[in-house]
Amino acid sequence: MAINPTDFMTTMVRRVQLSDADKATLTAAAPWGKEIAPEMADIFYDYLGRDEEMNAILNATEGRIHRLRQTFVEWFAEMFTGMDGWGKNYADRRWKIGLVHVKVGIGPQHVVPAMAVVVNAVRQKLRQSGQSEVLGDALGKICMIDLAFIEQAYFEVSAQAVLQETGWTQALFQRLITTGAASM
């Protein structure tokens, strides 16, 4: 059931319609993205730190928040460069980030609003610095791809755990999900 990150990336690029023009726009704005990344990290972690549950996760171990801020700055800058043209390396890194979110217990109910905070903060920064809306649109698309990786990691890990614990087949598991959803 585990996904192939490169195939998933290809599918997400198609679904959000991340075009070559979008990629060129992001690449051209990479210095700006790198410049604002620390400020975006501050906004992101300030937001998350106000939530009691997230604050506990963020500060569960010594130095975690510092490491997470560094990772955020790298992640943010990578959205502009695509690392390898938004290919295998980018996809593998996004998949790993998704798995880390699952591992440390950051649930979807935190990830989605936090991504919205990032997108909104970037849009404000775009307006303040006179950047184009085209850049905002391209960045919004790549943010949604990154969010899809995180969300997919939750599903994949949960499904794999259920299949492993129960011995069910994937077909049975999917049927149970569909039946359960129909009854809600």
C-alpha positions, -999 to +999 in steps of 0.1 A: +000+000+000+030+023+004+031+050-022+059+057-047+068+094-038+078+102-074+046+088-088+026+106-061+044+139-070+036+135-107-001+129-098-002+159-075+015+182-100-012+172-125-040+176-101-030+211-088-019+221-124+016+231-114+028+242-148+063+248-161+055+285-160+047+281-122+080+264-117+099+291-135+081+317-114+091+299-082+127+295-093+130+331-103+118+341-068+140+317-049+162+344-034+131+362-021+118+329-007+151+322+010+151+358+024+116+355+040+119+319+051+130+327+087+102+352+091+077+326+078+091+301+103+085+326+131+049+332+121+043+294+117+058+284+151+042+314+169+009+301+156+015+265+166+030+275+199-003+291+210-020+257+208-015+237+240-013+203+223+011+215+196+032+234+221+037+202+241+048+183+209+071+212+197+089+213+231+088+176+240+126+172+237+155+196+243+162+216+212+133+202+191+118+236+184+152+250+172+157+220+148+121+223+136+126+260+128+158+251+108+139+224+089+110+248+082+134+274+067+149+247+045+115+233+035+102+268+027+132+276+005+130+242-013+095+250-025+110+278-046+138+257-060+122+224-063+156+209-053+157+189-085+130+204-106+103+191-083+114+155-091+125+124-072+146+142-045+118+167-038+092+139-037+113+117-014+120+146+010+083+156+011+073+119+018+099+118+046+085+151+060+050+135+060+062+104+078+080+126+105+047+144+111+030+111+117+058+098+139+058+128+163+021+129+165+012+161+146-023+154+135-041+166+104-062+190+125-029+209+131-013+206+097-040+220+076-046+252+095-009+257+099-004+254+062-032+280+058-013+303+081+018+299+059-001+306+027-019+337+041+014+351+056+031+346+023+003+364+004+006+393+028+043+394+023+038+393-015+016+424-013+040+442+010+070+435-012+053+442-045+057+406-057+032+393-083+000+373-076+013+348-102+040+339-076+014+336-049-006+313-071+024+291-079+034+290-042-002+281-032+000+251-056+032+238-043+020+242-007-010+221-015+012+194-030+033+194+002+002+193+023-010+163+002+022+144+010+016+150+047-020+140+045-012+109+025+014+098+050-013+097+077-035+075+055-006+052+044+008+047+080-027+041+094-038+017+067-005-002+069-008-006+106-044-019+104-034-044+076-004-056+096-023-060+129-054-077+114-040-096+085-068-081+063-064-077+026-062-042+011-095-049-007-113-058+026-099-027+043-110-004+014-145-021+015-147-015+053-138+022+049-164+027+021-191+009+042-181+029+072-183+062+054-216+053+039-231+047+074-220+081+088 
